[in-house]
Amino acid sequence: MAALGAAILIALQLGAGYWLYSYIVWFFPLVAVALFGSFPSDLGWAVAAAVGQRPVEATPAVVAGAP
């Protein structure tokens, strides 16, 4: 959803008659959420388990030397 919002904002800004680099702050938060939200970290799994959104046993195990 964040990626779609960013794409729509970028398309609207590029279609405008003029464009300033300061417009990046309008879509950058959406791009950041889309990029970092697709790669959950161990902290994200722990917070989700603590809040009750994911069961504790669904948290990934960290294995040393695993790719």
Stockholm file with secondary structure:
# STOCKHOLM 1.0

chainA/1-67         MAALGAAILIALQLGAGYWLYSYIVWFFPLVAVALFGSFPSDLGWAVAAAVGQRPVEATPAVVAGAP
#=GR chainA/1-67 SS CHHHHHHHHHHHHHHSSCCCGGGHHHHHHHHHHHHHHTSCCHHHHHHHHHHTSSCGGGSCCCCTTCC
#=GC SS_cons        CHHHHHHHHHHHHHHSSCCCGGGHHHHHHHHHHHHHHTSCCHHHHHHHHHHTSSCGGGSCCCCTTCC
//
